[in-house]
Amino acid sequence: MNNETAKKPLLAVRDLTLDIATPNGTVRILEDVALEVHPGEIVGIVGESGSGKSMTALSVLRILPPTAKIVSGGIDFEGVDLATLSARRMRSIRGRRIAMVFQDHMTTLDPVITIGAQIVEAYRIHHPRSSRADAHARMVETLTQVGVLDAVERAKQYPHQWSGGMRQRAVIAMALINDPDLIIADEPTTALDVTIQAEILAVLRELRDRRDLSILLITHDMGVIADMADRIVVMKEGKIVETAEVHALFSSPQHPYTQKLLDAVPRPSAEVSEVAQPEAAEPAVLEVENLVVEYNRTWRRKGFHAVDDVSFSVPKGKVVGLVGESGSGKSTIGKAIVGLAPITSGHIRVGGVELKELRGSAARKASETYGMVFQDPASSLNPRMTIGECIGEPLVAHRQSMSRTARRERVVELLEQVELPAAWVTRFPHELSGGQRQRVGVARALALEPELLIADEPTSALDVSVQAAVLDVFQELQQRLGFSCLFISHDLAVVELLSESVVVLQRGQIVEQGDARSVLNAPQTEYARRLVDAAPLPDPARQRARHLTTITTA
């Protein structure tokens, strides 16, 4: 691009202030928001949930809720103020000049229409005079550009026949088919594994370079921002608190809130230190031996092995990380341990007790020795029960002789352990934030003082600063109470932070296991190396050096 073009922004949000009317009065969502995106530039917006990131994007596209009102400011796109544009003119820009990639590909795509037909529809809305043949050819070309092989045949399939990463490619193709100047990507990789995330980010980078495309990237993942952005806008409570070039922001953040965000990011160690040898082998609280979990298929097809001959153990008082891509069998193992997935063969022992053969009261008694923290705190807590009732539910089921007073005291004690106010026993889950609900999930899992905790992606849905707070509570509790933990996650930095050892799964089988720092910093298998290399580092210099290495070795 020439110097004149570089100086003139493609998009300029000028002192934008936005209010939303609620039953309790008007709430200010955005206040004096100002940012620019130049041609060919990637600008990242970061901040916690509720900071105004997504509302800024929705304001640019004018797809705000009916109760929202732009109070002041403007949104200039190539000299046109989108804030005052008529609905008809806005429709001609939205989807054609400015397109959006949403976070949830499952809700973006229609489940009963083929992928190809949906992308063709997005094209013909803005090109009504194009022939079906031309639109189909354009669709195939765009799918190929985003890395879909055999696009002609794949386009005939439905969304459920595509993997999560492939569906996100389809959503990107739908955004690109009209050759927009600006793409707004709202958490485009949040729900994806690190390897799939790396592929999607590579697609966006390549499209930016080839098309001189501008991207407004919204995310809470500082590693993704370090990987992708040229400039960064930091938002807090509807206001911009800092704007800086990516290297400057990561090396010397100016605002205390930016410093807090960066300090909260788990960072993988740069090198492998000598592993301290244990004085004596710790007894295993959890033993998984030759575990096979098979799911039957219909039409007499051979069953599918979700877990295939897996063996590992979790020593007393230790944390073992379980990592791998979606479909690798991580969550299935966790569910099998707590009786939520069928065990086809093999053994699972907790505290030396074989769980597979237990029935009735014996199984009920054994279940007191383990607890589980689920990924989504919103769906794992009963919305009709108070926080006190949610935490006390295991006590009602397993401590029937416990008096109501003693149960209430235990619930208050658990709330205090996870650093929540005792007065919150009367609140309901919807009154708490995501991080607070996850603390309640931890408290409930610890209610019966289990020997073993299964934590299945407990922080993946949380913002980085909220995640850090939850992990701090978890670490403090684990060290003080001494429970063992199987920590299931796709976030390798978090696993390295918490775990003494790690097990790497691929397609239901263990491909590598050992000391966490050794495995995650010097992996011995190709698959483990691919996982480690795919995880974005919260360091723009190291991230760009990775890209150069990839280019020179390709």
Stockholm file with secondary structure:
# STOCKHOLM 1.0

chainA/1-554         MNNETAKKPLLAVRDLTLDIATPNGTVRILEDVALEVHPGEIVGIVGESGSGKSMTALSVLRILPPTAKIVSGGIDFEGVDLATLSARRMRSIRGRRIAMVFQDHMTTLDPVITIGAQIVEAYRIHHPRSSRADAHARMVETLTQVGVLDAVERAKQYPHQWSGGMRQRAVIAMALINDPDLIIADEPTTALDVTIQAEILAVLRELRDRRDLSILLITHDMGVIADMADRIVVMKEGKIVETAEVHALFSSPQHPYTQKLLDAVPRPSAEVSEVAQPEAAEPAVLEVENLVVEYNRTWRRKGFHAVDDVSFSVPKGKVVGLVGESGSGKSTIGKAIVGLAPITSGHIRVGGVELKELRGSAARKASETYGMVFQDPASSLNPRMTIGECIGEPLVAHRQSMSRTARRERVVELLEQVELPAAWVTRFPHELSGGQRQRVGVARALALEPELLIADEPTSALDVSVQAAVLDVFQELQQRLGFSCLFISHDLAVVELLSESVVVLQRGQIVEQGDARSVLNAPQTEYARRLVDAAPLPDPARQRARHLTTITTA
#=GR chainA/1-554 SS CCHHHHHSCSEEEEEEEEEEEETTEEEEEEEEEEEEECTTCEEEEECCTTSSHHHHHHHHHTCCCTTEEEEEEEEEETTEEGGGCCHHHHHHHBTTTEEEECSCHHHHSCTTSCHHHHHHHHHHHHCTTSCHHHHHHHHHHHHHHTTCTTHHHHTTSCGGGSCHHHHHHHHHHHHHTTCCSEEEEESTTTTSCHHHHHHHHHHHHHHHHHHTCEEEEECSCHHHHHHHCSEEEEEETTEEEEEEEHHHHHHSCCSHHHHHHHHTSCCCCSSCCCCCCCSSCCCEEEEEEEEEEEECCSTTCCCEEEEEEEEEEEETTCEEEEECCTTSSHHHHHHHHTTSSCCCEEEEEETTEECTTCCHHHHHHHGGGEEEECSCHHHHSCTTSCHHHHHHHHHHHHCTTSCHHHHHHHHHHHHHHTTCCGGGGGCCGGGSCHHHHHHHHHHHHTTTCCSEEEEESTTTTSCHHHHHHHHHHHHHHHHHHCCEEEEECSCHHHHHHHCSEEEEEETTEEEEEEEHHHHHHSCCSHHHHHHHHHSCCSCHHHHHHHHHHHHHHC
#=GC SS_cons         CCHHHHHSCSEEEEEEEEEEEETTEEEEEEEEEEEEECTTCEEEEECCTTSSHHHHHHHHHTCCCTTEEEEEEEEEETTEEGGGCCHHHHHHHBTTTEEEECSCHHHHSCTTSCHHHHHHHHHHHHCTTSCHHHHHHHHHHHHHHTTCTTHHHHTTSCGGGSCHHHHHHHHHHHHHTTCCSEEEEESTTTTSCHHHHHHHHHHHHHHHHHHTCEEEEECSCHHHHHHHCSEEEEEETTEEEEEEEHHHHHHSCCSHHHHHHHHTSCCCCSSCCCCCCCSSCCCEEEEEEEEEEEECCSTTCCCEEEEEEEEEEEETTCEEEEECCTTSSHHHHHHHHTTSSCCCEEEEEETTEECTTCCHHHHHHHGGGEEEECSCHHHHSCTTSCHHHHHHHHHHHHCTTSCHHHHHHHHHHHHHHTTCCGGGGGCCGGGSCHHHHHHHHHHHHTTTCCSEEEEESTTTTSCHHHHHHHHHHHHHHHHHHCCEEEEECSCHHHHHHHCSEEEEEETTEEEEEEEHHHHHHSCCSHHHHHHHHHSCCSCHHHHHHHHHHHHHHC
//
